[in-house]
């Protein structure tokens, strides 16, 4: 399964409460903070809602021996 690296790049000031709550639920609290989440439809939908505030990279999950 691939993973998403989500980086908080733009301040939430001036945006709606629903977008702020989405950021918080993804675990993003400080500018330039990075979180890694599984690439699921729910996470993709959350990222789509705040796509103007974050950058997203798809990374491959490392094989664990």
DSSP file (Angstrom, degrees, kcal/mol; ACC not computed):
  #  RESIDUE AA STRUCTURE BP1 BP2  ACC     N-H-->O    O-->H-N    N-H-->O    O-->H-N    TCO  KAPPA ALPHA  PHI   PSI    X-CA   Y-CA   Z-CA
    1    1 A X              0   0    0      0, 0.0    60,-0.6     0, 0.0     2,-0.1   0.000 360.0 360.0 360.0 136.9    0.0    0.0    0.0
    2    2 A X  E     -A   60   0A   0     37,-0.2    37,-1.9    58,-0.2     2,-0.3  -0.429 360.0-144.2 -83.0 162.9    1.3    3.4   -0.8
    3    3 A X  E     -AB  59  38A   0     56,-3.3    56,-2.9    35,-0.2     2,-0.5  -0.828   6.5-129.9-123.3 161.0    1.4    6.3    1.7
    4    4 A X  E     -AB  58  37A   0     33,-3.5    33,-2.5    -2,-0.3     2,-0.7  -0.959   7.8-152.5-114.6 129.3    0.9   10.0    1.4
    5    5 A X  E     -AB  57  36A   0     52,-3.3    52,-2.0    -2,-0.5     2,-0.5  -0.904  19.6-167.4 -98.8 112.9    3.4   12.5    2.8
    6    6 A X  E     -AB  56  35A   0     29,-2.9    29,-2.3    -2,-0.7     2,-0.5  -0.899   4.0-166.8-109.2 124.5    1.4   15.6    3.6
    7    7 A X  E     -AB  55  34A   0     48,-2.6    48,-2.1    -2,-0.5     2,-0.7  -0.946  20.4-132.5-116.2 127.8    3.2   18.9    4.4
    8    8 A X  E     +A   54   0A   0     25,-2.4    24,-3.3    -2,-0.5    46,-0.2  -0.689  39.3 159.1 -78.3 112.9    1.4   21.9    6.0
    9    9 A X        +     0   0    0     44,-2.4     2,-0.4    -2,-0.7    45,-0.2   0.680  49.9  46.1-114.2 -23.5    2.5   24.9    3.8
   10   10 A X  S    S-     0   0    0     43,-1.9    -1,-0.2    21,-0.0    42,-0.0  -0.973  84.2-102.6-131.7 141.0    0.0   27.7    4.2
   11   11 A X        -     0   0    0     -2,-0.4    -2,-0.0     1,-0.1    19,-0.0  -0.185  17.0-140.3 -59.9 147.1   -1.6   29.3    7.3
   12   12 A X    >   +     0   0    0      2,-0.1     3,-2.1     3,-0.0    -1,-0.1   0.482  61.0 126.6 -84.7  -4.6   -5.2   28.4    8.1
   13   13 A X  T 3  S+     0   0    0      1,-0.3     3,-0.1     7,-0.0    -2,-0.0  -0.326  75.4  18.3 -59.6 129.6   -5.9   32.0    9.1
   14   14 A X  T 3  S+     0   0    0      1,-0.3    -1,-0.3    -2,-0.0     2,-0.2   0.388 101.3 111.1  91.8  -3.0   -9.0   33.3    7.3
   15   15 A X  S <  S-     0   0    0     -3,-2.1    -1,-0.3     1,-0.1     5,-0.0  -0.649  74.0 -85.1-102.9 163.1  -10.3   29.9    6.3
   16   16 A X     >  -     0   0    0     -2,-0.2     4,-1.9     1,-0.1     3,-0.3  -0.094  31.6-113.7 -67.1 161.1  -13.4   28.2    7.5
   17   17 A X  H  > S+     0   0    0      1,-0.2     4,-2.7     2,-0.2     5,-0.2   0.853 114.6  59.8 -62.7 -35.8  -13.8   26.1   10.6
   18   18 A X  H  > S+     0   0    0      1,-0.2     4,-1.7     2,-0.2    -1,-0.2   0.890 106.8  46.6 -62.2 -38.2  -14.4   23.0    8.6
   19   19 A X  H  > S+     0   0    0     -3,-0.3     4,-2.2     2,-0.2    -1,-0.2   0.886 111.8  50.9 -70.1 -38.1  -11.0   23.3    6.9
   20   20 A X  H  X S+     0   0    0     -4,-1.9     4,-2.3     1,-0.2    -2,-0.2   0.908 110.4  49.5 -64.0 -41.1   -9.3   24.0   10.2
   21   21 A X  H  X S+     0   0    0     -4,-2.7     4,-2.4     2,-0.2    -1,-0.2   0.862 108.5  53.2 -66.6 -34.9  -10.9   20.9   11.7
   22   22 A X  H  X S+     0   0    0     -4,-1.7     4,-1.4    -5,-0.2    -2,-0.2   0.924 108.8  49.4 -64.2 -44.3   -9.8   18.8    8.7
   23   23 A X  H  <>S+     0   0    0     -4,-2.2     5,-2.4     1,-0.2     4,-0.5   0.930 112.3  48.2 -59.4 -45.8   -6.2   20.0    9.2
   24   24 A X  H ><5S+     0   0    0     -4,-2.3     3,-1.3     1,-0.2    -1,-0.2   0.898 107.9  54.1 -62.9 -40.8   -6.4   19.0   12.9
   25   25 A X  H 3<5S+     0   0    0     -4,-2.4    -1,-0.2     1,-0.3    -2,-0.2   0.783 105.7  53.6 -68.6 -24.6   -7.9   15.6   12.2
   26   26 A X  T 3<5S-     0   0    0     -4,-1.4    -1,-0.3    -3,-0.3    -2,-0.2   0.579 122.0-110.2 -80.7  -9.2   -5.0   14.9    9.8
   27   27 A X  T < 5S+     0   0    0     -3,-1.3     2,-0.6    -4,-0.5    -3,-0.2   0.629  71.2 141.4  92.0  14.7   -2.6   15.8   12.7
   28   28 A X      < +     0   0    0     -5,-2.4    -1,-0.3    -6,-0.2    -2,-0.1  -0.820   4.1 142.2 -96.5 120.5   -1.3   19.1   11.2
   29   29 A X        +     0   0    0     -2,-0.6     2,-0.3     1,-0.3    -1,-0.2   0.649  57.3  45.8-125.8 -32.6   -0.9   21.8   13.7
   30   30 A X  S >  S-     0   0    0      1,-0.0     3,-1.8   -19,-0.0    -1,-0.3  -0.894  88.8 -94.4-121.2 147.6    2.3   23.8   12.8
   31   31 A X  T 3  S+     0   0    0     -2,-0.3   -22,-0.2     1,-0.3     3,-0.1  -0.257 110.3  17.2 -55.9 143.7    3.5   25.2    9.5
   32   32 A X  T 3  S+     0   0    0    -24,-3.3    -1,-0.3     1,-0.3     2,-0.2   0.524  89.6 145.3  67.1   9.5    6.0   23.0    7.7
   33   33 A X    <   -     0   0    0     -3,-1.8   -25,-2.4   -25,-0.2     2,-0.4  -0.526  36.5-150.1 -73.3 144.4    4.9   20.0    9.8
   34   34 A X  E     -B    7   0A   0    -27,-0.2     2,-0.3    -2,-0.2   -27,-0.2  -0.958  15.7-179.5-120.7 134.7    4.9   16.7    7.9
   35   35 A X  E     -B    6   0A   0    -29,-2.3   -29,-2.9    -2,-0.4     2,-0.5  -0.959  18.3-143.5-127.2 151.2    2.6   13.7    8.5
   36   36 A X  E     +B    5   0A   0     -2,-0.3     2,-0.3   -31,-0.2   -31,-0.2  -0.971  26.4 173.2-116.4 122.5    2.5   10.3    6.7
   37   37 A X  E     -B    4   0A   0    -33,-2.5   -33,-3.5    -2,-0.5     2,-0.1  -0.890  36.9 -95.6-126.5 154.6   -0.9    8.8    6.2
   38   38 A X  E     -B    3   0A   0     -2,-0.3     2,-1.7   -35,-0.2   -35,-0.2  -0.388  40.8-110.7 -67.6 149.4   -2.1    5.7    4.3
   39   39 A X        +     0   0    0    -37,-1.9     2,-0.3     4,-0.1   -37,-0.2  -0.610  63.5 145.1 -84.3  84.0   -3.5    6.4    0.8
   40   40 A X     >  -     0   0    0     -2,-1.7     4,-2.7     1,-0.1     5,-0.2  -0.788  63.3-109.5-116.7 161.3   -7.1    5.7    1.4
   41   41 A X  H  > S+     0   0    0     -2,-0.3     4,-2.2     1,-0.2     5,-0.2   0.868 118.3  53.5 -58.2 -36.1  -10.2    7.3   -0.1
   42   42 A X  H  > S+     0   0    0      2,-0.2     4,-1.9     1,-0.2    -1,-0.2   0.932 111.9  43.1 -65.8 -45.2  -11.0    9.0    3.2
   43   43 A X  H  > S+     0   0    0      1,-0.2     4,-2.6     2,-0.2     5,-0.2   0.909 112.5  53.9 -66.9 -41.6   -7.6   10.6    3.5
   44   44 A X  H  X S+     0   0    0     -4,-2.7     4,-2.4     1,-0.2    -1,-0.2   0.899 108.2  50.5 -58.5 -41.4   -7.6   11.5   -0.1
   45   45 A X  H  X S+     0   0    0     -4,-2.2     4,-1.6     2,-0.2    -1,-0.2   0.890 110.2  49.1 -64.6 -39.8  -11.0   13.3    0.4
   46   46 A X  H  X S+     0   0    0     -4,-1.9     4,-1.2     1,-0.2    -2,-0.2   0.917 112.0  48.4 -65.0 -43.0   -9.6   15.2    3.4
   47   47 A X  H  < S+     0   0    0     -4,-2.6     3,-0.4     1,-0.2    -2,-0.2   0.888 107.5  56.1 -64.9 -38.9   -6.5   16.3    1.4
   48   48 A X  H >< S+     0   0    0     -4,-2.4     3,-1.0     1,-0.2    -1,-0.2   0.881 104.0  54.5 -60.3 -37.6   -8.7   17.4   -1.5
   49   49 A X  H 3< S+     0   0    0     -4,-1.6    -1,-0.2     1,-0.2    -2,-0.2   0.826 120.5  29.8 -66.5 -32.2  -10.6   19.7    0.8
   50   50 A X  T >X S+     0   0    0     -4,-1.2     3,-2.3    -3,-0.4     4,-0.8   0.013  78.6 127.3-116.5  27.2   -7.5   21.5    2.0
   51   51 A X  T <4 S+     0   0    0     -3,-1.0     3,-0.2     1,-0.3    -1,-0.1   0.730  70.2  59.7 -60.3 -23.4   -5.3   21.1   -1.1
   52   52 A X  T 34 S+     0   0    0     -3,-0.2    -1,-0.3     1,-0.2    -2,-0.1   0.562 108.2  45.3 -80.5  -8.4   -4.6   24.8   -1.2
   53   53 A X  T <4 S+     0   0    0     -3,-2.3   -44,-2.4   -44,-0.1   -43,-1.9   0.536 114.2  42.2-108.5 -11.3   -3.0   24.6    2.2
   54   54 A X  E  <  -A    8   0A   0     -4,-0.8     2,-0.4   -46,-0.2   -46,-0.2  -0.839  64.5-134.1-132.8 164.5   -0.8   21.6    1.9
   55   55 A X  E     -A    7   0A   0    -48,-2.1   -48,-2.6    -2,-0.3     2,-0.4  -0.956  24.8-156.5-116.7 146.5    1.6   19.8   -0.5
   56   56 A X  E     -A    6   0A   0     -2,-0.4     2,-0.4   -50,-0.2   -50,-0.2  -0.975  11.8-176.7-128.9 134.1    1.2   16.0   -1.0
   57   57 A X  E     -A    5   0A   0    -52,-2.0   -52,-3.3    -2,-0.4     2,-0.6  -0.987  22.2-135.3-125.8 138.8    3.7   13.4   -2.2
   58   58 A X  E     -A    4   0A   0     -2,-0.4     2,-0.3   -54,-0.2   -54,-0.2  -0.834  28.0-175.9 -92.7 126.5    2.9    9.8   -2.8
   59   59 A X  E     -A    3   0A   0    -56,-2.9   -56,-3.3    -2,-0.6     2,-0.3  -0.917  25.9-115.6-122.6 149.9    5.5    7.5   -1.4
   60   60 A X  E     -A    2   0A   0     -2,-0.3     2,-0.3   -58,-0.2   -58,-0.2  -0.654  32.5-114.2 -84.1 137.9    5.8    3.7   -1.5
   61   61 A X        -     0   0    0    -60,-0.6     2,-0.1    -2,-0.3    -1,-0.1  -0.525  35.5-116.6 -69.9 131.8    5.6    1.8    1.7
   62   62 A X        -     0   0    0     -2,-0.3     2,-0.4     1,-0.1    -1,-0.1  -0.450  27.5-110.8 -73.1 142.5    8.9    0.1    2.5
   63   63 A X        -     0   0    0     -2,-0.1     2,-0.5     2,-0.0    -1,-0.1  -0.592  30.0-145.3 -74.5 127.6    8.9   -3.7    2.6
   64   64 A X              0   0    0     -2,-0.4    -1,-0.0     1,-0.1    -3,-0.0  -0.834 360.0 360.0 -99.7 128.2    9.4   -4.9    6.1
   65   65 A X              0   0    0     -2,-0.5    -1,-0.1     0, 0.0    -2,-0.0   0.450 360.0 360.0 -88.3 360.0   11.4   -8.1    6.6
